[in-house]
């Protein structure tokens, strides 16, 4: 999982590895072409198959990780790897995309290698696209070979990095610009003590927002380059929950919101980092408090799932809820359902992204259920530490469906 640019040393290693893979692939392709032209069998059992291809060459093609298609000069497909059919490049003996067929026909006509990056429809039904790096070359005198590498995920990561730079620039510019403007205003109002105090208070607010943003960016960056399980210890979730709740109560009390923590069952022990798990639960609680109205309640409950060797921790609020259209993007960095409200609450848009990374690094998953006007439930599922249930006598919890709500098992009613 790589969401930020790699450190220099890692990047160099990655580039070298990629070059070696490309070189190896080029060598294989060159050997296949040479073998096809020379007509030399690769083994005693080698020889032309029913489709006219050397059996040894066919075996090598089948072992390649790239999607491989071999066609006649008229673009009729005679051989396609399972990957090529899975990603929808071919169907039966025809190419599914006209641009691929045109590349094959062009190579067959002049013998020149084509190498292009193409954005192709994911399927004939519905939307979505895939980005494929396609290379087409002659294979012997009678066949054309197409190699396709799926670059969709790589392009997605590049877009995430680009968006990260744009977003962080914007987020930093806002409080820095506000501080500069406020400092000029304080200078102009030097003879008005009340105005100075008022603007100084606003400067403190913007400075705190800037400090929180920088701290969360640093924290997220550290999460993405470290693995908490390399130096994991046994962590009792009871301690995690109570520590996170104690930290969140200061803000909650100021809004007249009750933070109610249910009993954590014996055996709720996981492997990982105590501090990171406290951060994740604290972020969920802070988020619940920020989007809840005064006089409401935020509940935390923990449920063992021995049948799945897992423990579930649910944070339930009675807040404003989240629109269904926003749920798929909720854990993206800097994404805010309501940017105006986030500015009022001092949110950076990174809290839930940090939760996602912490939980994923501990081998778990986080999900959300929400309905406008009825609040939200964030459920974290983590694998239990080995032998965590020994002697706990914990029964298997009820089947999971919607994440636990205020009246479900493990959450105080």
Helices and strands as residue ranges (DSSP letters): H 8-38, H 55-63, E 67-72, E 77-80, H 82-86, E 90-91, E 94-95, H 98-110, E 114-121, E 129-139, E 143-150, H 152-188, H 193-225, G 228-231, E 233-236, H 237-254, E 258-261, E 269-272, H 274-290, E 297-305, G 306-308, E 310-317, H 324-327, H 339-345, H 351-361, E 365-371, E 375-383
